[in-house]
Every structure is written in structure tokens, then in C-alpha cells.
């Protein structure tokens, strides 16, 4: 069970999802605008946010982007279209996952539980690679003494790469382990998340020294 923030301006979709997720045991607080959502996150901080992309005024992507400025709250985007541009922009804004509408409530529930499992999955050891320190017990990453704020998905991805130093992990493997996905079409989740992690941990993201691309295969963690 989770405390869910649902933001959806379509009354019928909002009511249906709210009822369905409540039946799954979740506690759902629903709003119709991005502005209301941001106020709620600051005041109450739910466990996860589900944001419709096409909202009046401030859209779901912008809400996600603003949440990331002050919180690493897990975020799932709801999009009425599967357009690559919509999805990529949302992922680059920091979303952990996306679901194309119309969506079966059981599918959305599975995605929610998968994202929340990432928050809870951390072991109790400390990994040091030069000035990059990953404390899995404290869910804390620092570089050169400064804390790096990663979302749960970004942290889960980094941990999986770190578990296999020097080994190329393909996108299908990362989707299965990090996102609990198996469909190869979702590989853009991996690419966008890698870019976000690089932007945070690499001294020069355009010239990565930790996370390297094996073109046509996947990614490899090879610390200097």
C-alpha cells in the first residue's frame, strides 16, 4: 500500500483510477492541476506521484521538473500518446517511469509497486571508487565530498552497474532488474536514466569516466 498523489484533469479517468487504486489498497489523493500537486508535495509528501502529461496550465512534465528541484519523490507520467518526444522529454525531466493511456489499473498498480521496490532495495555496504562513494545502506552518493541527489530509479541503475564493474549490461537486462520491464521498446527508459546519472556523477558528462556506452549493446561501469 502506498500514499499516491494522482494528478489528472479528466474527471472520468481521475475517478476511475482513484477508485481502482484504492481497491488495490493504496491511499489516493487526487488533484486536477499541477499547481495543486506541487503544494501537496511540499505540504504532505506522498510516497509516489502519478502525473498526467497533458494538464491545463502547468503540464505534468513541468510539475516533475519542479519536484526534482527539491525532492527525489518517485514519479510516473501518464501520457495519452506514445510519441517518442513526449516520453523522452518526460524522462529527461526526471520521471522514473511512464504509462501510455488508456491503462489497465492492474498494469498501473504493477508499475507503482515496481517503482516503490526500487526505493526499498538497498544493501548495507559502502562502495568507494576514487572520489565517488556509494553508501547503499544510507542511500547516499557523494563525489569529492559533495552529496549527489539521485532519484530511486537513478540510484538503482547506478547500483546495478556498480555490481558488475567492467561488464557490459545490455538494456534488456537493465530494464528487467531496474524497472521490472521486459519489453524492448522501453529501452529509452534506460538511455534517458543513464544520461541523468552521468550528468550528476561524471566530472564531464560528455566525456564519461564512470559509465561507458558499448554501442549496440548497453552500458559498462568502468571507474578510472
ROMAR-855050 format. One record per residue (C-alpha): residue in three letters; x, y, z. Coordinates in steps of 0.1 Angstrom, whole numbers, padded with zeros to 4 digits, always signed. Example, Ala and Ser with C-alpha at 12.3 -4.5 7.8 and 13.67 -1.06 7.14 Angstrom:
<atoms>
ALA+0123-0045+0078SER+0137-0011+0071
</atoms>
This chain:
<atoms>
UNK+0000+0000+0000UNK+0012+0035-0008UNK+0003+0071-0004UNK-0003+0082-0040UNK-0006+0117-0055UNK-0027+0114-0086UNK-0030+0144-0110UNK-0055+0140-0138UNK-0078+0167-0152UNK-0102+0143-0170UNK-0129+0136-0144UNK-0139+0102-0157UNK-0102+0090-0159UNK-0094+0105-0125UNK-0124+0089-0108UNK-0118+0055-0124UNK-0081+0054-0114UNK-0087+0067-0079UNK-0113+0040-0073UNK-0092+0012-0088UNK-0060+0021-0070UNK-0080+0024-0037UNK-0093-0011-0043UNK-0057-0022-0046UNK-0051-0009-0011UNK-0035+0024-0019UNK-0043+0058-0003UNK-0050+0082-0032UNK-0051+0120-0031UNK-0063+0134-0064UNK-0059+0168-0080UNK-0066+0184-0113UNK-0038+0209-0117UNK+0000+0209-0114UNK-0001+0239-0091UNK-0022+0219-0066UNK+0001+0189-0069UNK+0033+0210-0061UNK+0016+0224-0030UNK+0006+0189-0019UNK+0041+0175-0024UNK+0056+0203-0002UNK+0029+0200+0025UNK+0023+0163+0027UNK+0049+0145+0006UNK+0032+0113-0008UNK+0052+0082-0015UNK+0048+0084-0052UNK+0033+0109-0078UNK+0013+0099-0109UNK+0011+0129-0132UNK-0009+0132-0164UNK+0013+0149-0190UNK-0015+0169-0207UNK-0026+0191-0178UNK-0041+0226-0181UNK-0016+0253-0173UNK+0015+0237-0158UNK+0018+0203-0175UNK+0029+0171-0159UNK+0064+0173-0173UNK+0069+0207-0158UNK+0055+0195-0125UNK+0080+0167-0125UNK+0108+0191-0133UNK+0099+0214-0104UNK+0095+0185-0080UNK+0131+0174-0089UNK+0144+0208-0078UNK+0136+0200-0041UNK+0126+0163-0038UNK+0135+0129-0052UNK+0099+0117-0050UNK+0092+0088-0074UNK+0072+0100-0104UNK+0052+0081-0130UNK+0039+0100-0160UNK+0006+0092-0177UNK+0006+0101-0214UNK-0022+0098-0239UNK+0003+0093-0267UNK+0033+0071-0271UNK+0052+0097-0290UNK+0089+0094-0285UNK+0093+0132-0280UNK+0067+0133-0252UNK+0083+0103-0235UNK+0119+0114-0238UNK+0111+0149-0225UNK+0094+0134-0195UNK+0122+0111-0187UNK+0148+0138-0191UNK+0128+0159-0166UNK+0134+0131-0141UNK+0104+0108-0143UNK+0110+0073-0131UNK+0086+0056-0155UNK+0057+0063-0179UNK+0025+0046-0188UNK+0005+0052-0221UNK-0032+0058-0216UNK-0057+0041-0216UNK-0040+0020-0190UNK-0054-0010-0171UNK-0054-0002-0134UNK-0037-0035-0126UNK-0009-0025-0150UNK-0005+0009-0133UNK-0006-0008-0099UNK+0023-0031-0110UNK+0043-0001-0122UNK+0037+0017-0090UNK+0049-0013-0069UNK+0079-0018-0091UNK+0090+0018-0087UNK+0085+0016-0049UNK+0105-0016-0047UNK+0134+0004-0061UNK+0132+0028-0032UNK+0134-0001-0007UNK+0161-0021-0024UNK+0194-0012-0009UNK+0221-0033+0008UNK+0242-0022+0037UNK+0277-0017+0022UNK+0298+0012+0012UNK+0315+0013-0022UNK+0344+0036-0030UNK+0357+0044-0065UNK+0382+0072-0061UNK+0363+0103-0050UNK+0329+0086-0058UNK+0314+0070-0027UNK+0282+0050-0028UNK+0267+0042+0006UNK+0239+0017-0001UNK+0228+0015+0035UNK+0223+0052+0037UNK+0211+0055+0001UNK+0237+0083-0003UNK+0261+0090-0031UNK+0289+0116-0028UNK+0317+0127-0051UNK+0346+0148-0039UNK+0329+0151-0006UNK+0297+0166-0020UNK+0264+0147-0019UNK+0248+0138-0052UNK+0210+0136-0052UNK+0197+0107-0072UNK+0161+0095-0077UNK+0154+0060-0065UNK+0155+0048-0101UNK+0188+0065-0108UNK+0203+0050-0077UNK+0190+0015-0086UNK+0205+0018-0121UNK+0239+0030-0107UNK+0239+0002-0081UNK+0232-0024-0108UNK+0261-0011-0130UNK+0284-0009-0100UNK+0277-0046-0090UNK+0292-0056-0123UNK+0323-0034-0128UNK+0339-0037-0163UNK+0309-0058-0175UNK+0286-0047-0203UNK+0250-0048-0192UNK+0225-0048-0221UNK+0193-0027-0220UNK+0170-0057-0217UNK+0189-0068-0185UNK+0187-0033-0170UNK+0150-0030-0178UNK+0143-0063-0161UNK+0164-0056-0130UNK+0159-0018-0125UNK+0124-0012-0140UNK+0109-0047-0138UNK+0101-0043-0175UNK+0107-0068-0202UNK+0096-0050-0234UNK+0125-0039-0255UNK+0106-0008-0267UNK+0111+0007-0233UNK+0149+0008-0238UNK+0146+0046-0239UNK+0140+0045-0202UNK+0175+0031-0198UNK+0191+0056-0221UNK+0174+0087-0205UNK+0182+0075-0170UNK+0219+0068-0179UNK+0221+0104-0192UNK+0207+0118-0160UNK+0231+0098-0138UNK+0261+0108-0159UNK+0250+0144-0156UNK+0252+0140-0118UNK+0282+0118-0112UNK+0306+0125-0141UNK+0331+0154-0138UNK+0325+0160-0176UNK+0292+0142-0186UNK+0300+0145-0223UNK+0333+0126-0217UNK+0322+0099-0191UNK+0348+0083-0170UNK+0325+0060-0149UNK+0296+0049-0171UNK+0306+0040-0207UNK+0285+0031-0237UNK+0290-0002-0255UNK+0274+0008-0288UNK+0247-0016-0299UNK+0248-0035-0266UNK+0244-0014-0234UNK+0264+0002-0207UNK+0295-0006-0186UNK+0307+0008-0153UNK+0345+0012-0155UNK+0358+0036-0129UNK+0391+0053-0137
</atoms>
